[in-house]
């Protein structure tokens, strides 16, 4: 596709918000929040992405309540962090980009030490990844949580955000209500898909009321959960249709469950040695070393790995759709846009090269990401960073990275 026929650098809108081009920095958790509040590192990173030409950059992830944290380096929305967020959005706007923030709740993917209480979810159970017991939410907690989503949107407006991205995928709390894998309730919040969507509807009602006429509302939703017993394509389409009916301005079409099928979300191989190298808890370090390869099976990376599923949603929906999943080259991005998707999201590409959008404008084809997922492994204990951009990668981890690259090359 030639530059003249590509829509990549043309403006487009998400509800009331117009982006200068079709690129969005995806809501990939940065691990850059000290004491659960924005840091100068977070500010510098998103400023670099905005200066690098992106249409909109998304801060990720911000819990709507204290008990929705899954990491110590995440933020949760409260009035005292708004001035720091405002500094970040001011920088983003000065660079000509729009600012968004992903709002969600991790549900069962936490630990009492992090959440400040026993983790909550659609149903009671055990989170083997923490590990911890999980308590099913009461009716009054469910309605209060929906109100917290609305409160978080109002705080996002105070912080200068142009859009919010509601996290309804990847096995986070809304997704835990939607999926039959995690929702075993026998009341009005569980059972049929219509019942499982009830919490999502309640959250969206609060979100849309809080967003008013000046905040764009994006929702990340699963096309499928990525394993037997979860949401499949037919239910995923029904969920997307309901989100369109509820007034969402755009959907991010994704898939996978962080606590069950994490590599379905990201693809590739998880570098277990890199993951455990930075872990501080000895029991977790040795536990992951022992069983990590079995609990986090690899799924080979390929460009545009969600495209086949996403096409099915494009045929069924009228609202703007944001393609995510395997957009690390200009050719892939143009292909996705040519398939009728209004925007593309990039995560690892803009970690490798925060100025990749400007580089594409100058004719560069690839961001240079080789998808060894060191950035993701490191994220669990430190800030997310590409191994090609840091100088403190130990020799043992460099050897692991090279071995993963060799295995990936052998599969091609």
LUMZA-187457 format. One record per residue (C-alpha): residue in one letter; x, y, z. Coordinates in nm, 3 decimals. Each point is the difference from the previous one (the first is absolute). Layout:
atom resn->a	px->X	py->Y	pz->Z
...
This chain:
atom resn->x	px->0.000	py->0.000	pz->0.000
atom resn->x	px->0.143	py->0.338	pz->-0.098
atom resn->x	px->0.008	py->0.302	pz->0.229
atom resn->x	px->-0.262	py->0.164	pz->-0.222
atom resn->x	px->-0.247	py->-0.285	pz->0.049
atom resn->x	px->0.076	py->-0.057	pz->0.370
atom resn->x	px->-0.220	py->0.169	pz->0.260
atom resn->x	px->0.265	py->-0.038	pz->0.273
atom resn->x	px->0.078	py->0.370	pz->0.030
atom resn->x	px->-0.354	py->0.130	pz->-0.041
atom resn->x	px->-0.202	py->0.129	pz->0.299
atom resn->x	px->-0.293	py->-0.199	pz->0.143
atom resn->x	px->-0.233	py->0.030	pz->0.297
atom resn->x	px->-0.092	py->-0.205	pz->0.307
atom resn->x	px->-0.327	py->0.152	pz->0.112
atom resn->x	px->0.066	py->0.370	pz->0.070
atom resn->x	px->0.380	py->-0.035	pz->-0.030
atom resn->x	px->0.193	py->0.034	pz->-0.327
atom resn->x	px->0.345	py->-0.161	pz->-0.029
atom resn->x	px->0.262	py->0.135	pz->-0.240
atom resn->x	px->0.060	py->-0.348	pz->-0.145
atom resn->x	px->-0.113	py->-0.362	pz->0.036
atom resn->x	px->0.257	py->-0.118	pz->0.257
atom resn->x	px->-0.058	py->-0.059	pz->0.371
atom resn->x	px->0.248	py->-0.109	pz->0.262
atom resn->x	px->-0.171	py->-0.304	pz->0.149
atom resn->x	px->-0.082	py->-0.031	pz->0.369
atom resn->x	px->0.304	py->-0.216	pz->0.079
atom resn->x	px->0.089	py->0.017	pz->0.369
atom resn->x	px->0.321	py->0.200	pz->0.045
atom resn->x	px->0.092	py->-0.090	pz->0.360
atom resn->x	px->0.105	py->0.361	pz->0.056
atom resn->x	px->-0.218	py->0.113	pz->0.292
atom resn->x	px->0.181	py->0.045	pz->0.330
atom resn->x	px->-0.223	py->-0.026	pz->0.308
atom resn->x	px->-0.300	py->-0.056	pz->-0.231
atom resn->x	px->0.034	py->0.348	pz->-0.150
atom resn->x	px->0.140	py->0.135	pz->-0.330
atom resn->x	px->0.378	py->0.041	pz->-0.012
atom resn->x	px->0.237	py->0.217	pz->-0.200
atom resn->x	px->0.098	py->-0.314	pz->-0.191
atom resn->x	px->-0.363	py->-0.050	pz->-0.107
atom resn->x	px->-0.022	py->0.364	pz->-0.100
atom resn->x	px->0.321	py->-0.016	pz->-0.206
atom resn->x	px->-0.106	py->-0.319	pz->-0.178
atom resn->x	px->-0.341	py->0.127	pz->-0.111
atom resn->x	px->0.150	py->0.336	pz->-0.097
atom resn->x	px->0.246	py->-0.185	pz->-0.224
atom resn->x	px->-0.281	py->-0.197	pz->-0.166
atom resn->x	px->-0.203	py->0.318	pz->-0.058
atom resn->x	px->0.304	py->0.181	pz->-0.142
atom resn->x	px->0.058	py->-0.310	pz->-0.212
atom resn->x	px->-0.316	py->0.075	pz->-0.198
atom resn->x	px->-0.267	py->-0.231	pz->0.142
atom resn->x	px->-0.363	py->0.106	pz->-0.035
atom resn->x	px->-0.084	py->-0.090	pz->0.361
atom resn->x	px->0.196	py->-0.157	pz->0.284
atom resn->x	px->-0.170	py->-0.206	pz->0.271
atom resn->x	px->0.120	py->-0.014	pz->0.359
atom resn->x	px->-0.047	py->-0.347	pz->0.146
atom resn->x	px->-0.130	py->-0.132	pz->0.217
atom resn->x	px->-0.190	py->0.205	pz->0.260
atom resn->x	px->-0.221	py->-0.184	pz->0.245
atom resn->x	px->-0.331	py->0.163	pz->0.084
atom resn->x	px->0.044	py->-0.098	pz->0.367
atom resn->x	px->0.281	py->-0.091	pz->0.238
atom resn->x	px->-0.097	py->-0.368	pz->0.005
atom resn->x	px->0.032	py->-0.025	pz->-0.378
atom resn->x	px->0.381	py->0.015	pz->-0.004
atom resn->x	px->0.188	py->-0.304	pz->-0.126
atom resn->x	px->0.352	py->0.151	pz->0.029
atom resn->x	px->0.166	py->0.236	pz->0.244
atom resn->x	px->0.108	py->0.216	pz->-0.294
atom resn->x	px->-0.353	py->0.072	pz->-0.125
atom resn->x	px->-0.202	py->0.311	pz->0.074
atom resn->x	px->-0.351	py->0.020	pz->0.134
atom resn->x	px->-0.228	py->0.295	pz->-0.068
atom resn->x	px->-0.036	py->0.249	pz->0.284
atom resn->x	px->0.007	py->0.381	pz->0.026
atom resn->x	px->0.356	py->0.028	pz->0.133
atom resn->x	px->0.158	py->-0.138	pz->-0.321
atom resn->x	px->-0.187	py->0.237	pz->-0.234
atom resn->x	px->0.266	py->0.278	pz->0.002
atom resn->x	px->0.267	py->-0.249	pz->-0.109
atom resn->x	px->-0.227	py->-0.140	pz->-0.271
atom resn->x	px->-0.074	py->0.355	pz->-0.116
atom resn->x	px->0.373	py->0.058	pz->-0.053
atom resn->x	px->0.011	py->-0.308	pz->-0.222
atom resn->x	px->-0.304	py->0.099	pz->-0.208
atom resn->x	px->0.135	py->0.354	pz->-0.038
atom resn->x	px->0.324	py->-0.143	pz->-0.145
atom resn->x	px->-0.195	py->-0.231	pz->-0.233
atom resn->x	px->-0.217	py->0.285	pz->-0.125
atom resn->x	px->0.300	py->0.229	pz->-0.058
atom resn->x	px->0.138	py->-0.268	pz->-0.231
atom resn->x	px->-0.324	py->-0.003	pz->-0.203
atom resn->x	px->-0.127	py->-0.336	pz->0.119
atom resn->x	px->-0.313	py->-0.101	pz->0.192
atom resn->x	px->0.008	py->-0.160	pz->0.344
atom resn->x	px->-0.193	py->-0.301	pz->0.123
atom resn->x	px->0.008	py->-0.215	pz->0.311
atom resn->x	px->-0.107	py->-0.361	pz->0.041
atom resn->x	px->-0.240	py->-0.048	pz->0.293
atom resn->x	px->-0.077	py->-0.339	pz->0.146
atom resn->x	px->0.011	py->-0.235	pz->0.295
atom resn->x	px->0.208	py->-0.316	pz->0.013
atom resn->x	px->-0.254	py->-0.202	pz->0.200
atom resn->x	px->0.152	py->-0.335	pz->0.099
atom resn->x	px->0.345	py->0.078	pz->-0.146
atom resn->x	px->0.141	py->0.146	pz->0.318
atom resn->x	px->0.122	py->-0.091	pz->0.347
atom resn->x	px->-0.110	py->0.124	pz->0.344
atom resn->x	px->0.336	py->0.172	pz->0.038
atom resn->x	px->-0.060	py->0.202	pz->-0.318
atom resn->x	px->-0.378	py->0.042	pz->0.008
atom resn->x	px->-0.015	py->0.075	pz->0.372
atom resn->x	px->-0.267	py->-0.269	pz->0.042
atom resn->x	px->-0.097	py->-0.344	pz->-0.126
atom resn->x	px->-0.029	py->0.040	pz->-0.379
atom resn->x	px->-0.354	py->0.014	pz->-0.140
atom resn->x	px->-0.151	py->-0.133	pz->-0.320
atom resn->x	px->-0.323	py->-0.113	pz->-0.161
atom resn->x	px->0.026	py->-0.328	pz->0.192
atom resn->x	px->0.194	py->-0.141	pz->0.292
atom resn->x	px->0.298	py->-0.223	pz->-0.069
atom resn->x	px->0.379	py->-0.017	pz->0.005
atom resn->x	px->0.249	py->0.201	pz->-0.203
atom resn->x	px->0.285	py->-0.247	pz->-0.047
atom resn->x	px->0.222	py->0.270	pz->-0.150
atom resn->x	px->0.023	py->0.209	pz->0.320
atom resn->x	px->-0.092	py->-0.239	pz->0.173
atom resn->x	px->-0.300	py->0.111	pz->0.207
atom resn->x	px->-0.363	py->-0.072	pz->0.066
atom resn->x	px->-0.252	py->0.224	pz->-0.179
atom resn->x	px->-0.340	py->0.115	pz->0.124
atom resn->x	px->-0.307	py->0.042	pz->-0.221
atom resn->x	px->-0.147	py->0.352	pz->0.011
atom resn->x	px->-0.324	py->0.085	pz->0.179
atom resn->x	px->-0.280	py->0.189	pz->-0.178
atom resn->x	px->0.078	py->0.324	pz->0.181
atom resn->x	px->0.369	py->-0.031	pz->-0.093
atom resn->x	px->-0.088	py->-0.053	pz->-0.365
atom resn->x	px->-0.210	py->0.316	pz->-0.024
atom resn->x	px->0.258	py->0.199	pz->0.197
atom resn->x	px->0.276	py->-0.119	pz->-0.234
atom resn->x	px->-0.196	py->0.117	pz->-0.304
atom resn->x	px->-0.027	py->0.345	pz->0.159
atom resn->x	px->0.378	py->-0.006	pz->0.053
atom resn->x	px->0.046	py->-0.030	pz->-0.377
atom resn->x	px->-0.201	py->0.318	pz->-0.045
atom resn->x	px->0.194	py->0.178	pz->0.273
atom resn->x	px->0.326	py->-0.099	pz->-0.169
atom resn->x	px->-0.117	py->0.150	pz->-0.330
atom resn->x	px->-0.074	py->0.329	pz->0.176
atom resn->x	px->0.349	py->-0.002	pz->0.150
atom resn->x	px->0.145	py->-0.072	pz->-0.345
atom resn->x	px->-0.174	py->0.313	pz->-0.131
atom resn->x	px->0.150	py->0.202	pz->0.287
atom resn->x	px->0.339	py->-0.136	pz->-0.101
atom resn->x	px->-0.040	py->0.130	pz->-0.356
atom resn->x	px->-0.063	py->-0.334	pz->-0.172
atom resn->x	px->-0.168	py->0.015	pz->-0.340
atom resn->x	px->-0.114	py->-0.364	pz->0.010
atom resn->x	px->-0.033	py->-0.290	pz->0.239
atom resn->x	px->0.045	py->-0.366	pz->-0.084
atom resn->x	px->-0.218	py->-0.232	pz->0.210
atom resn->x	px->0.168	py->-0.337	pz->0.049
atom resn->x	px->-0.263	py->-0.268	pz->-0.063
atom resn->x	px->0.239	py->-0.266	pz->-0.131
atom resn->x	px->0.303	py->-0.214	pz->0.088
atom resn->x	px->-0.158	py->-0.153	pz->0.309
atom resn->x	px->-0.033	py->0.325	pz->0.197
atom resn->x	px->-0.307	py->0.053	pz->0.218
atom resn->x	px->-0.258	py->0.084	pz->-0.268
atom resn->x	px->0.140	py->-0.287	pz->-0.207
atom resn->x	px->-0.026	py->-0.229	pz->0.305
atom resn->x	px->-0.374	py->0.070	pz->0.007
atom resn->x	px->-0.030	py->-0.054	pz->-0.376
atom resn->x	px->0.189	py->-0.329	pz->-0.017
atom resn->x	px->-0.164	py->-0.331	pz->0.100
atom resn->x	px->0.349	py->-0.111	pz->0.106
atom resn->x	px->0.000	py->0.241	pz->0.295
atom resn->x	px->-0.372	py->0.075	pz->0.048
atom resn->x	px->-0.176	py->-0.290	pz->0.172
atom resn->x	px->-0.273	py->0.206	pz->0.161
atom resn->x	px->-0.359	py->-0.123	pz->0.011
atom resn->x	px->-0.161	py->0.338	pz->0.061
atom resn->x	px->-0.082	py->0.286	pz->-0.236
atom resn->x	px->0.372	py->0.066	pz->-0.059
atom resn->x	px->0.081	py->-0.345	pz->-0.141
atom resn->x	px->-0.117	py->-0.286	pz->-0.217
atom resn->x	px->-0.124	py->0.125	pz->-0.338
atom resn->x	px->0.208	py->0.244	pz->-0.204
atom resn->x	px->-0.268	py->0.262	pz->0.057
atom resn->x	px->0.049	py->-0.035	pz->0.375
atom resn->x	px->0.379	py->-0.010	pz->-0.029
atom resn->x	px->-0.015	py->0.332	pz->-0.188
atom resn->x	px->-0.202	py->0.166	pz->0.276
atom resn->x	px->0.304	py->0.132	pz->0.190
atom resn->x	px->0.151	py->0.132	pz->-0.323
atom resn->x	px->-0.324	py->0.183	pz->-0.077
atom resn->x	px->-0.003	py->0.155	pz->0.346
atom resn->x	px->0.361	py->0.115	pz->-0.035
atom resn->x	px->-0.062	py->0.142	pz->-0.349
atom resn->x	px->-0.304	py->0.193	pz->0.119
atom resn->x	px->0.214	py->0.171	pz->0.264
atom resn->x	px->0.287	py->0.053	pz->-0.244
atom resn->x	px->-0.211	py->0.156	pz->-0.274
atom resn->x	px->-0.177	py->0.231	pz->0.245
atom resn->x	px->0.334	py->0.114	pz->0.141
atom resn->x	px->0.158	py->0.042	pz->-0.345
atom resn->x	px->-0.271	py->0.240	pz->-0.113
atom resn->x	px->0.054	py->0.167	pz->-0.336
atom resn->x	px->0.374	py->0.070	pz->0.019
atom resn->x	px->0.177	py->-0.328	pz->0.093
atom resn->x	px->0.053	py->-0.277	pz->-0.253
atom resn->x	px->-0.085	py->-0.347	pz->0.132
atom resn->x	px->0.201	py->-0.297	pz->-0.128
atom resn->x	px->-0.063	py->-0.354	pz->0.128
atom resn->x	px->0.249	py->-0.284	pz->-0.023
atom resn->x	px->-0.192	py->-0.324	pz->-0.048
atom resn->x	px->0.090	py->-0.363	pz->-0.067
atom resn->x	px->-0.092	py->-0.151	pz->-0.331
atom resn->x	px->0.064	py->-0.333	pz->0.171
atom resn->x	px->0.167	py->-0.099	pz->0.327
atom resn->x	px->0.245	py->-0.234	pz->-0.170
atom resn->x	px->-0.077	py->-0.332	pz->0.171
atom resn->x	px->-0.280	py->-0.256	pz->0.026
atom resn->x	px->-0.270	py->0.100	pz->0.246
atom resn->x	px->0.037	py->0.374	pz->-0.051
atom resn->x	px->-0.166	py->0.256	pz->-0.224
atom resn->x	px->0.007	py->-0.104	pz->-0.367
atom resn->x	px->-0.054	py->0.204	pz->-0.315
atom resn->x	px->-0.380	py->-0.021	pz->-0.002
atom resn->x	px->-0.030	py->0.135	pz->0.354
atom resn->x	px->0.280	py->0.248	pz->-0.065
atom resn->x	px->-0.200	py->0.150	pz->-0.287
atom resn->x	px->-0.312	py->0.024	pz->0.217
atom resn->x	px->0.200	py->0.179	pz->0.270
atom resn->x	px->0.138	py->0.241	pz->-0.260
atom resn->x	px->-0.348	py->0.068	pz->-0.136
atom resn->x	px->-0.118	py->0.078	pz->0.352
atom resn->x	px->0.289	py->0.241	pz->0.054
atom resn->x	px->-0.092	py->0.174	pz->-0.324
atom resn->x	px->-0.361	py->0.026	pz->0.116
atom resn->x	px->0.114	py->0.139	pz->0.335
atom resn->x	px->0.171	py->0.291	pz->-0.174
atom resn->x	px->0.371	py->-0.089	pz->-0.010
atom resn->x	px->0.179	py->0.222	pz->-0.252
atom resn->x	px->0.254	py->-0.265	pz->-0.107
atom resn->x	px->0.106	py->-0.355	pz->0.088
atom resn->x	px->0.345	py->-0.153	pz->0.030
atom resn->x	px->-0.030	py->-0.358	pz->-0.126
atom resn->x	px->0.229	py->-0.226	pz->0.200
atom resn->x	px->0.003	py->-0.344	pz->0.157
atom resn->x	px->0.154	py->-0.217	pz->0.270
atom resn->x	px->-0.006	py->-0.032	pz->0.378
atom resn->x	px->0.300	py->0.125	pz->0.195
atom resn->x	px->-0.058	py->-0.260	pz->0.275
atom resn->x	px->-0.069	py->-0.291	pz->-0.236
atom resn->x	px->0.131	py->0.068	pz->-0.351
atom resn->x	px->0.243	py->0.293	pz->0.024
atom resn->x	px->0.192	py->-0.073	pz->-0.320
atom resn->x	px->-0.326	py->-0.006	pz->-0.195
atom resn->x	px->-0.006	py->0.374	pz->0.075
atom resn->x	px->0.361	py->0.071	pz->-0.100
atom resn->x	px->0.131	py->-0.300	pz->-0.196
atom resn->x	px->0.350	py->-0.135	pz->-0.001
atom resn->x	px->0.189	py->-0.168	pz->0.283
atom resn->x	px->0.024	py->0.127	pz->0.358
atom resn->x	px->0.367	py->0.022	pz->0.107
atom resn->x	px->-0.034	py->-0.173	pz->0.336
atom resn->x	px->0.359	py->0.065	pz->0.109
atom resn->x	px->-0.046	py->0.374	pz->-0.064
atom resn->x	px->-0.332	py->-0.006	pz->0.181
atom resn->x	px->0.138	py->-0.164	pz->0.313
atom resn->x	px->0.331	py->0.190	pz->-0.001
atom resn->x	px->-0.169	py->0.321	pz->0.115
atom resn->x	px->-0.249	py->-0.157	pz->0.244
atom resn->x	px->0.045	py->0.099	pz->0.365
atom resn->x	px->-0.210	py->-0.270	pz->0.169
atom resn->x	px->0.212	py->-0.317	pz->0.026
atom resn->x	px->-0.296	py->-0.238	pz->0.005
atom resn->x	px->-0.147	py->0.156	pz->-0.312
atom resn->x	px->0.337	py->0.000	pz->-0.175
atom resn->x	px->0.057	py->-0.371	pz->0.055
atom resn->x	px->-0.363	py->-0.088	pz->-0.063
atom resn->x	px->0.004	py->0.167	pz->-0.342
atom resn->x	px->0.337	py->-0.159	pz->-0.079
atom resn->x	px->-0.148	py->-0.342	pz->0.076
atom resn->x	px->-0.334	py->0.019	pz->-0.183
atom resn->x	px->0.007	py->0.322	pz->-0.205
atom resn->x	px->0.052	py->-0.170	pz->-0.335
atom resn->x	px->-0.306	py->-0.217	pz->0.059
atom resn->x	px->-0.221	py->0.282	pz->0.133
atom resn->x	px->0.099	py->0.247	pz->-0.275
atom resn->x	px->0.009	py->-0.203	pz->-0.323
atom resn->x	px->0.144	py->0.175	pz->-0.304
atom resn->x	px->-0.206	py->0.093	pz->-0.305
atom resn->x	px->0.207	py->0.095	pz->-0.307
atom resn->x	px->-0.004	py->0.369	pz->-0.091
atom resn->x	px->-0.110	py->0.112	pz->-0.342
atom resn->x	px->-0.093	py->0.339	pz->-0.136
atom resn->x	px->-0.371	py->0.089	pz->0.026
atom resn->x	px->-0.072	py->-0.307	pz->0.211
atom resn->x	px->-0.353	py->0.115	pz->0.091
atom resn->x	px->-0.101	py->0.105	pz->-0.352
atom resn->x	px->-0.203	py->-0.307	pz->-0.099
atom resn->x	px->-0.220	py->0.030	pz->0.309
atom resn->x	px->-0.019	py->0.380	pz->-0.023
atom resn->x	px->-0.139	py->-0.018	pz->-0.356
atom resn->x	px->-0.307	py->-0.181	pz->0.136
atom resn->x	px->-0.066	py->0.288	pz->0.239
atom resn->x	px->0.054	py->0.261	pz->-0.271
atom resn->x	px->-0.278	py->-0.161	pz->-0.204
atom resn->x	px->-0.245	py->0.011	pz->0.293
atom resn->x	px->0.064	py->0.346	pz->0.148
atom resn->x	px->-0.035	py->0.358	pz->-0.117
atom resn->x	px->0.193	py->0.193	pz->0.266
atom resn->x	px->0.373	py->0.078	pz->-0.038
atom resn->x	px->0.220	py->-0.301	pz->0.073
atom resn->x	px->0.361	py->0.007	pz->0.117
atom resn->x	px->0.217	py->-0.286	pz->-0.120
atom resn->x	px->0.268	py->-0.129	pz->0.240
atom resn->x	px->0.230	py->-0.299	pz->-0.023
atom resn->x	px->0.315	py->-0.030	pz->-0.209
atom resn->x	px->0.043	py->0.351	pz->-0.141
atom resn->x	px->0.376	py->0.041	pz->-0.009
atom resn->x	px->0.045	py->0.096	pz->-0.366
atom resn->x	px->-0.140	py->0.270	pz->-0.227
atom resn->x	px->-0.131	py->-0.270	pz->-0.236
atom resn->x	px->-0.197	py->-0.171	pz->0.276
atom resn->x	px->-0.149	py->0.329	pz->0.118
atom resn->x	px->-0.109	py->0.093	pz->-0.352
atom resn->x	px->-0.151	py->-0.348	pz->-0.044
atom resn->x	px->-0.207	py->0.037	pz->0.317
atom resn->x	px->-0.120	py->0.347	pz->-0.097
atom resn->x	px->-0.077	py->-0.127	pz->-0.350
atom resn->x	px->-0.226	py->-0.268	pz->0.153
atom resn->x	px->-0.233	py->0.270	pz->0.132
atom resn->x	px->0.138	py->0.058	pz->0.350
atom resn->x	px->0.008	py->0.368	pz->0.085
atom resn->x	px->0.303	py->-0.014	pz->0.231
atom resn->x	px->0.287	py->-0.227	pz->0.101
atom resn->x	px->0.149	py->-0.041	pz->0.346
atom resn->x	px->0.366	py->-0.078	pz->0.062
atom resn->x	px->0.169	py->-0.102	pz->0.325
atom resn->x	px->0.339	py->-0.166	pz->-0.039
atom resn->x	px->0.069	py->0.193	pz->-0.321
atom resn->x	px->-0.017	py->0.332	pz->0.186
atom resn->x	px->0.207	py->-0.138	pz->0.284
atom resn->x	px->0.275	py->-0.094	pz->-0.243
atom resn->x	px->-0.029	py->0.330	pz->-0.189
atom resn->x	px->-0.216	py->0.268	pz->0.165
atom resn->x	px->0.039	py->0.204	pz->-0.320
atom resn->x	px->-0.102	py->-0.283	pz->-0.234
atom resn->x	px->-0.293	py->0.201	pz->-0.139
atom resn->x	px->0.231	py->0.282	pz->-0.108
atom resn->x	px->0.244	py->-0.256	pz->-0.139
atom resn->x	px->-0.278	py->-0.152	pz->-0.212
atom resn->x	px->-0.079	py->0.346	pz->-0.132
atom resn->x	px->0.364	py->0.015	pz->-0.113
atom resn->x	px->-0.032	py->-0.337	pz->-0.175
atom resn->x	px->0.119	py->-0.245	pz->0.266
atom resn->x	px->-0.167	py->-0.343	pz->-0.026
atom resn->x	px->0.067	py->-0.178	pz->0.331
atom resn->x	px->0.029	py->0.106	pz->0.364
atom resn->x	px->0.273	py->-0.260	pz->0.061
atom resn->x	px->-0.186	py->-0.196	pz->0.268
atom resn->x	px->0.097	py->-0.369	pz->-0.011
atom resn->x	px->-0.275	py->-0.115	pz->0.239
atom resn->x	px->0.210	py->-0.187	pz->0.254
atom resn->x	px->-0.223	py->0.151	pz->0.274
atom resn->x	px->0.279	py->0.104	pz->0.235
atom resn->x	px->-0.200	py->0.320	pz->0.050
atom resn->x	px->-0.298	py->-0.196	pz->0.129
atom resn->x	px->0.207	py->-0.229	pz->0.223
atom resn->x	px->0.175	py->0.301	pz->0.152
atom resn->x	px->-0.332	py->0.182	pz->0.051
atom resn->x	px->-0.102	py->-0.232	pz->0.285
atom resn->x	px->0.274	py->0.140	pz->0.226
atom resn->x	px->0.140	py->0.313	pz->-0.166
atom resn->x	px->-0.104	py->0.258	pz->-0.255
atom resn->x	px->-0.080	py->-0.130	pz->-0.346
atom resn->x	px->0.297	py->0.048	pz->-0.232
atom resn->x	px->0.134	py->-0.149	pz->-0.323
atom resn->x	px->0.328	py->-0.187	pz->0.045
atom resn->x	px->0.133	py->0.185	pz->-0.305
atom resn->x	px->-0.049	py->0.332	pz->0.179
atom resn->x	px->0.167	py->-0.076	pz->0.336
atom resn->x	px->0.360	py->-0.073	pz->0.090
atom resn->x	px->-0.047	py->-0.203	pz->0.319
atom resn->x	px->-0.112	py->-0.336	pz->-0.141
atom resn->x	px->0.208	py->-0.272	pz->0.174
atom resn->x	px->0.192	py->-0.248	pz->-0.222
atom resn->x	px->-0.219	py->-0.293	pz->0.111
atom resn->x	px->-0.312	py->0.181	pz->-0.125
atom resn->x	px->0.171	py->0.097	pz->-0.325
atom resn->x	px->0.063	py->-0.369	pz->-0.060
atom resn->x	px->-0.368	py->-0.077	pz->0.065
atom resn->x	px->-0.104	py->0.274	pz->-0.243
atom resn->x	px->0.227	py->-0.138	pz->-0.273
atom resn->x	px->-0.134	py->-0.353	pz->0.056
atom resn->x	px->-0.360	py->0.122	pz->-0.036
atom resn->x	px->0.091	py->0.184	pz->-0.321
atom resn->x	px->0.159	py->-0.317	pz->-0.138
atom resn->x	px->-0.306	py->-0.212	pz->0.084
atom resn->x	px->-0.230	py->0.257	pz->-0.162
atom resn->x	px->0.217	py->0.008	pz->-0.314
atom resn->x	px->-0.001	py->-0.380	pz->-0.022
atom resn->x	px->-0.382	py->-0.004	pz->-0.003
atom resn->x	px->-0.020	py->0.230	pz->-0.303
